[in-house]
Amino acid sequence: MFSESIEIIQKSYSGYWQYLVREVSNPSWNNYFYWLIGISVFFFILEIARPWRAEQARFRKDFWLDAFYMFFNFFLFSLIIYHAGSELVVTWFKELLASFGINNLVAIHIGSWAVWVQLVILFILRDFIHWNVHRLLHRVPWLWEFHKVHHSVEEMGFAAHLRYHWMENVVYKVIEYIPLALIGFGINEFIIVHVFTTIVGHFNHSNLRLPLGPFKYLFNNPQMHIWHHAHKLPAEHRYGMNFGLSLSIWDYLFRTAYIPHNGRDIKLGFHGMKKFPKTFWGQITHGFRRKK
């Protein structure tokens, strides 16, 4: 068992390193590394051309910290430990199920369905799972300590989308694993959903104003999401509001939507921000240290 685990870890590190090298050295339509760069440059140009808060600096406070977070959370963290760790845990989990005679988690086979149908189902189901996980990050005290990293943003911009604690990767993936495995997703076109959610996430956090009309009840947007980052929370939403990642419909359906007025200049953050770590290392280790 020990030797098998070591072999899994070695193969995971080797495999992910080869993947990362291919990503960087071979630009293509399904290369997320360059999609992330392209999407980020696109929103950076839009924020310069049509800023919602014109007085905000082009390179706003913590811009470069957030830019580093984008690549750390999607690539470097996986290289350091996440990819190998997840491969090992999934292997152990499957072996545990096998000991009970369960060799396949798939309950609904949708592999024969049209690709676009699979993509829509994957997008909606995954977004609903993430909406619920996001609520947990606000309701459970020890999870909130990790989520504070994302809420430590003081000036909103597209790159703030991916400033989050590495433990959020673990929490989201663990909770979404079984529901998605039960449906048996395995389509290669997942990159389409991945790119689309990145675009919507960048848009939500951007310094832009783009009225969506009736589509605001379906898709998240900057004028809605800025209230999620509000420093002062209303009494009726003391754990937060506007939890949607890509879709806003969940907040309207479950009455967690809150847009009292134009929130362009509201104060962002949370109580105790002044004492919160400002450095990358201080933030990614936050949540593990004992409170004084």
KOLDOFI-777984 format. One record per residue (C-alpha): residue in three letters; chain; x, y, z. Coordinates in steps of 0.001 Angstrom, whole numbers, always signed. Layout:
["ALA","A",[X,Y,Z]]
...
This chain:
["MET","A",[+0,+0,+0]]
["PHE","A",[+2809,+2414,+933]]
["SER","A",[+4808,+1658,-2227]]
["GLU","A",[+1669,+2073,-4354]]
["SER","A",[+998,+5462,-2749]]
["ILE","A",[+4563,+6604,-3439]]
["GLU","A",[+4206,+5499,-7063]]
["ILE","A",[+924,+7433,-7413]]
["ILE","A",[+2566,+10570,-6014]]
["GLN","A",[+5592,+10240,-8306]]
["LYS","A",[+3434,+9708,-11398]]
["SER","A",[+1199,+12618,-10397]]
["TYR","A",[+4108,+15030,-10055]]
["SER","A",[+5665,+13837,-13302]]
["GLY","A",[+2352,+13927,-15154]]
["TYR","A",[+1357,+17381,-13958]]
["TRP","A",[+4794,+18823,-14704]]
["GLN","A",[+4574,+17476,-18268]]
["TYR","A",[+1063,+18913,-18570]]
["LEU","A",[+2236,+22324,-17344]]
["VAL","A",[+5141,+22360,-19788]]
["ARG","A",[+2748,+21488,-22645]]
["GLU","A",[+350,+24234,-21541]]
["VAL","A",[+3046,+26896,-21601]]
["SER","A",[+4862,+25736,-24737]]
["ASN","A",[+1897,+24771,-26950]]
["PRO","A",[-783,+27452,-27314]]
["SER","A",[-4064,+25978,-28570]]
["TRP","A",[-7839,+26484,-28281]]
["ASN","A",[-8062,+24080,-25315]]
["ASN","A",[-5051,+25536,-23496]]
["TYR","A",[-6362,+27117,-20281]]
["PHE","A",[-3057,+28846,-19476]]
["TYR","A",[-3398,+31133,-22483]]
["TRP","A",[-7168,+31440,-22110]]
["LEU","A",[-6564,+32834,-18618]]
["ILE","A",[-4009,+35335,-19940]]
["GLY","A",[-6231,+36350,-22865]]
["ILE","A",[-9361,+36790,-20732]]
["SER","A",[-7414,+38804,-18152]]
["VAL","A",[-5888,+41130,-20774]]
["PHE","A",[-9343,+41617,-22330]]
["PHE","A",[-10893,+42736,-19038]]
["PHE","A",[-7868,+44868,-18158]]
["ILE","A",[-8330,+46795,-21421]]
["LEU","A",[-12084,+47154,-20802]]
["GLU","A",[-11445,+48508,-17305]]
["ILE","A",[-9123,+51134,-18778]]
["ALA","A",[-11529,+52065,-21570]]
["ARG","A",[-14817,+52096,-19627]]
["PRO","A",[-14191,+52027,-15867]]
["TRP","A",[-17162,+52068,-13500]]
["ARG","A",[-15023,+53820,-10880]]
["ALA","A",[-13021,+56226,-13054]]
["GLU","A",[-10967,+57506,-10107]]
["GLN","A",[-9642,+54018,-9320]]
["ALA","A",[-6044,+53484,-10417]]
["ARG","A",[-5479,+51232,-13442]]
["PHE","A",[-3169,+49139,-11311]]
["ARG","A",[-5411,+49256,-8272]]
["LYS","A",[-4340,+48322,-4759]]
["ASP","A",[-3025,+44724,-4628]]
["PHE","A",[-3376,+44272,-8406]]
["TRP","A",[-98,+42365,-8713]]
["LEU","A",[-851,+40252,-5651]]
["ASP","A",[-4148,+39209,-7264]]
["ALA","A",[-2424,+38553,-10592]]
["PHE","A",[-43,+36165,-8836]]
["TYR","A",[-2968,+34457,-7097]]
["MET","A",[-4499,+33721,-10525]]
["PHE","A",[-1569,+31580,-11582]]
["PHE","A",[-835,+30193,-8139]]
["ASN","A",[-4342,+28829,-7572]]
["PHE","A",[-4732,+27353,-11050]]
["PHE","A",[-1237,+26052,-11732]]
["LEU","A",[+1445,+26360,-9036]]
["PHE","A",[-647,+24979,-6175]]
["SER","A",[-1492,+21916,-8256]]
["LEU","A",[+2197,+21429,-9015]]
["ILE","A",[+3246,+21826,-5374]]
["ILE","A",[+799,+19395,-3783]]
["TYR","A",[-2826,+19504,-4939]]
["HIS","A",[-2671,+17276,-8024]]
["ALA","A",[-667,+14540,-6301]]
["GLY","A",[-2735,+14791,-3128]]
["SER","A",[-6053,+14587,-4940]]
["GLU","A",[-4914,+11611,-7024]]
["LEU","A",[-3913,+9816,-3854]]
["VAL","A",[-7160,+10593,-2010]]
["VAL","A",[-9327,+9565,-4977]]
["THR","A",[-7425,+6271,-5226]]
["TRP","A",[-7922,+5588,-1497]]
["PHE","A",[-11602,+6518,-1773]]
["LYS","A",[-12161,+4133,-4688]]
["GLU","A",[-10373,+1353,-2820]]
["LEU","A",[-12580,+2006,+211]]
["LEU","A",[-15709,+1748,-1943]]
["ALA","A",[-14376,-1422,-3563]]
["SER","A",[-14009,-3008,-122]]
["PHE","A",[-17786,-2608,+196]]
["GLY","A",[-18367,-4037,-3268]]
["ILE","A",[-18901,-644,-4968]]
["ASN","A",[-16782,-461,-8105]]
["ASN","A",[-18576,+2305,-9969]]
["LEU","A",[-20172,+5472,-8602]]
["VAL","A",[-21963,+6378,-11831]]
["ALA","A",[-25715,+6301,-11258]]
["ILE","A",[-26862,+8239,-14331]]
["HIS","A",[-25138,+7572,-17654]]
["ILE","A",[-25255,+10683,-19805]]
["GLY","A",[-22211,+9956,-21960]]
["SER","A",[-24439,+9153,-24930]]
["TRP","A",[-26284,+12486,-24723]]
["ALA","A",[-25448,+15398,-27004]]
["VAL","A",[-22280,+17198,-25905]]
["TRP","A",[-24060,+20539,-25562]]
["VAL","A",[-26638,+18963,-23231]]
["GLN","A",[-23852,+17499,-21092]]
["LEU","A",[-22125,+20882,-20954]]
["VAL","A",[-25305,+22703,-19899]]
["ILE","A",[-26046,+20121,-17200]]
["LEU","A",[-22453,+20244,-15967]]
["PHE","A",[-22476,+24044,-15840]]
["ILE","A",[-25810,+24343,-13991]]
["LEU","A",[-25211,+21487,-11543]]
["ARG","A",[-21660,+22573,-10775]]
["ASP","A",[-22731,+26188,-10266]]
["PHE","A",[-25501,+25160,-7865]]
["ILE","A",[-23052,+23022,-5872]]
["HIS","A",[-20611,+25930,-5747]]
["TRP","A",[-23375,+28306,-4619]]
["ASN","A",[-24060,+26027,-1660]]
["VAL","A",[-20358,+25614,-880]]
["HIS","A",[-19960,+29390,-1014]]
["ARG","A",[-22701,+29751,+1586]]
["LEU","A",[-20879,+27238,+3791]]
["LEU","A",[-17706,+29311,+3549]]
["HIS","A",[-19654,+32171,+5126]]
["ARG","A",[-21668,+30190,+7684]]
["VAL","A",[-19026,+27828,+9122]]
["PRO","A",[-16531,+29816,+11272]]
["TRP","A",[-13381,+27815,+10449]]
["LEU","A",[-14190,+27906,+6719]]
["TRP","A",[-14839,+31653,+6922]]
["GLU","A",[-11272,+32150,+8182]]
["PHE","A",[-10000,+30764,+4858]]
["HIS","A",[-12578,+32678,+2830]]
["LYS","A",[-11480,+35947,+4417]]
["VAL","A",[-8580,+35961,+1950]]
["HIS","A",[-11000,+36551,-915]]
["HIS","A",[-12856,+39208,+1057]]
["SER","A",[-9659,+41063,+1928]]
["VAL","A",[-9916,+42846,-1436]]
["GLU","A",[-10234,+46602,-811]]
["GLU","A",[-10568,+47788,-4420]]
["MET","A",[-12479,+45671,-6891]]
["GLY","A",[-11065,+44608,-10246]]
["PHE","A",[-11168,+41536,-12503]]
["ALA","A",[-8073,+39923,-10939]]
["ALA","A",[-9761,+39852,-7524]]
["HIS","A",[-11802,+36955,-8906]]
["LEU","A",[-9012,+34476,-8229]]
["ARG","A",[-7633,+35822,-4958]]
["TYR","A",[-8637,+33024,-2628]]
["HIS","A",[-7077,+30698,-61]]
["TRP","A",[-5771,+27390,-1440]]
["MET","A",[-7986,+25532,+1044]]
["GLU","A",[-10991,+26668,-986]]
["ASN","A",[-9731,+24479,-3837]]
["VAL","A",[-9817,+21525,-1472]]
["VAL","A",[-13256,+22313,-32]]
["TYR","A",[-14943,+22895,-3399]]
["LYS","A",[-13421,+19820,-5042]]
["VAL","A",[-14179,+17476,-2146]]
["ILE","A",[-17835,+18505,-1982]]
["GLU","A",[-18436,+18462,-5736]]
["TYR","A",[-16628,+15155,-6367]]
["ILE","A",[-19413,+12676,-5505]]
["PRO","A",[-22364,+14552,-7149]]
["LEU","A",[-20447,+14943,-10404]]
["ALA","A",[-19074,+11395,-10247]]
["LEU","A",[-22613,+10022,-9836]]
["ILE","A",[-23542,+11553,-13178]]
["GLY","A",[-20362,+10320,-14832]]
["PHE","A",[-19000,+13454,-16465]]
["GLY","A",[-15977,+12705,-18603]]
["ILE","A",[-16319,+14971,-21612]]
["ASN","A",[-13229,+16539,-23139]]
["GLU","A",[-15131,+19757,-23803]]
["PHE","A",[-15117,+20631,-20080]]
["ILE","A",[-12633,+23377,-21048]]
["ILE","A",[-15627,+25256,-22504]]
["VAL","A",[-17350,+25391,-19116]]
["HIS","A",[-14059,+26252,-17431]]
["VAL","A",[-13404,+29177,-19785]]
["PHE","A",[-16983,+30455,-19578]]
["THR","A",[-17008,+30466,-15763]]
["THR","A",[-13667,+32300,-15776]]
["ILE","A",[-15116,+34981,-18061]]
["VAL","A",[-18197,+35427,-15851]]
["GLY","A",[-16044,+35439,-12687]]
["HIS","A",[-13694,+38092,-14098]]
["PHE","A",[-16737,+40122,-15166]]
["ASN","A",[-18357,+39888,-11701]]
["HIS","A",[-15284,+41332,-10017]]
["SER","A",[-14411,+43862,-12718]]
["ASN","A",[-14479,+47638,-12519]]
["LEU","A",[-17158,+47739,-15219]]
["ARG","A",[-20797,+48698,-15505]]
["LEU","A",[-22661,+46700,-18125]]
["PRO","A",[-26429,+46593,-17515]]
["LEU","A",[-27766,+43114,-18327]]
["GLY","A",[-31437,+44017,-18347]]
["PRO","A",[-33594,+40990,-17474]]
["PHE","A",[-30520,+38733,-17722]]
["LYS","A",[-29373,+40129,-14349]]
["TYR","A",[-31771,+37614,-12794]]
["LEU","A",[-29843,+34827,-14492]]
["PHE","A",[-26185,+35883,-14547]]
["ASN","A",[-24048,+37435,-11847]]
["ASN","A",[-22642,+40902,-12564]]
["PRO","A",[-20418,+43605,-10982]]
["GLN","A",[-23340,+45659,-9664]]
["MET","A",[-24663,+42606,-7816]]
["HIS","A",[-21406,+41043,-6706]]
["ILE","A",[-19947,+44199,-5205]]
["TRP","A",[-22548,+43895,-2464]]
["HIS","A",[-21246,+40425,-1666]]
["HIS","A",[-17959,+42131,-739]]
["ALA","A",[-19610,+44884,+1322]]
["HIS","A",[-17849,+45648,+4611]]
["LYS","A",[-21123,+46337,+6421]]
["LEU","A",[-23711,+43562,+6222]]
["PRO","A",[-27441,+44177,+6743]]
["ALA","A",[-29134,+42547,+9739]]
["GLU","A",[-31254,+40314,+7490]]
["HIS","A",[-28125,+38986,+5756]]
["ARG","A",[-25649,+38784,+8622]]
["TYR","A",[-23810,+35843,+6976]]
["GLY","A",[-23618,+37513,+3589]]
["MET","A",[-25627,+37749,+404]]
["ASN","A",[-25322,+37359,-3371]]
["PHE","A",[-23468,+34034,-3183]]
["GLY","A",[-23807,+33171,-6875]]
["LEU","A",[-20593,+32472,-8758]]
["SER","A",[-21777,+32500,-12369]]
["LEU","A",[-25556,+32370,-11993]]
["SER","A",[-27519,+34876,-9915]]
["ILE","A",[-30755,+32908,-10169]]
["TRP","A",[-29980,+30862,-7035]]
["ASP","A",[-29886,+34033,-4924]]
["TYR","A",[-33209,+35230,-6302]]
["LEU","A",[-34809,+31794,-5850]]
["PHE","A",[-33559,+31334,-2269]]
["ARG","A",[-33898,+34986,-1242]]
["THR","A",[-30252,+35771,-667]]
["ALA","A",[-30163,+38492,-3342]]
["TYR","A",[-29478,+41989,-2046]]
["ILE","A",[-28952,+45133,-4144]]
["PRO","A",[-30372,+48059,-2139]]
["HIS","A",[-28877,+50786,-4354]]
["ASN","A",[-25920,+51584,-6574]]
["GLY","A",[-22966,+50133,-4679]]
["ARG","A",[-20201,+51696,-6729]]
["ASP","A",[-18411,+53382,-3826]]
["ILE","A",[-19279,+51156,-863]]
["LYS","A",[-16524,+50104,+1539]]
["LEU","A",[-15274,+46575,+908]]
["GLY","A",[-13905,+43971,+3294]]
["PHE","A",[-14943,+42691,+6716]]
["HIS","A",[-14675,+43540,+10407]]
["GLY","A",[-11055,+43234,+11508]]
["MET","A",[-9500,+43979,+8117]]
["LYS","A",[-6786,+46184,+9626]]
["LYS","A",[-5256,+43185,+11407]]
["PHE","A",[-5582,+40799,+8466]]
["PRO","A",[-2304,+39720,+6765]]
["LYS","A",[-1309,+41795,+3751]]
["THR","A",[+1356,+39490,+2305]]
["PHE","A",[+821,+36410,+150]]
["TRP","A",[+2480,+34090,+2672]]
["GLY","A",[+544,+35576,+5563]]
["GLN","A",[-2726,+35071,+3709]]
["ILE","A",[-2184,+31495,+2507]]
["THR","A",[-1199,+30400,+6019]]
["HIS","A",[-4119,+32229,+7613]]
["GLY","A",[-6717,+29942,+9136]]
["PHE","A",[-4156,+27532,+10573]]
["ARG","A",[-2712,+29780,+13229]]
["ARG","A",[-4275,+30062,+16651]]
["LYS","A",[-6008,+33334,+17409]]
["LYS","A",[-4329,+35409,+20067]]
